[in-house]
Amino acid sequence: SQVILARQDGETTLTLANDVEGDVSEFGLVIPVPAVLTADDVRVVDPSLFSVLDAWSAPRLVSYTCQDFD
C-alpha cells in the first residue's frame, strides 16, 4: 500500500493505493473520519500521481559552492 496525506486550509486529503490480490469485490477498507462522507467526497486518481510524488520527494544529493568566501 501507498499513502499520500496532504493538508491545506484546514482540509485533509488522504490518497491510497492498495495492492489487492484476489477478487476486488471482496476488498474493504475502514477509515474513521470525523464526518459522514458522500460519493462526491471519494474520487479515483491517476495512478501516476504516486510515481510523480515519489520521485519529487525522493532523497537527493545537493552540493552548493560559494565564491564569496575565497
Secondary structure in CASP SS format (residue, H / E / C, confidence):
PFRMAT SS
TARGET T0000
AUTHOR 0000-0000-0000
METHOD secondary structure of the structure
MODEL  1
S C 1.00
Q E 1.00
V E 1.00
I E 1.00
L E 1.00
A E 1.00
R E 1.00
Q E 1.00
D C 1.00
G C 1.00
E E 1.00
T E 1.00
T E 1.00
L E 1.00
T E 1.00
L E 1.00
A E 1.00
N C 1.00
D C 1.00
V C 1.00
E C 1.00
G C 1.00
D C 1.00
V H 1.00
S H 1.00
E H 1.00
F C 1.00
G C 1.00
L C 1.00
V C 1.00
I C 1.00
P C 1.00
V C 1.00
P C 1.00
A C 1.00
V C 1.00
L C 1.00
T C 1.00
A H 1.00
D H 1.00
D H 1.00
V C 1.00
R C 1.00
V C 1.00
V C 1.00
D C 1.00
P C 1.00
S H 1.00
L H 1.00
F H 1.00
S H 1.00
V H 1.00
L H 1.00
D H 1.00
A H 1.00
W H 1.00
S C 1.00
A C 1.00
P C 1.00
R C 1.00
L C 1.00
V C 1.00
S C 1.00
Y C 1.00
T C 1.00
C C 1.00
Q H 1.00
D H 1.00
F H 1.00
D C 1.00
END
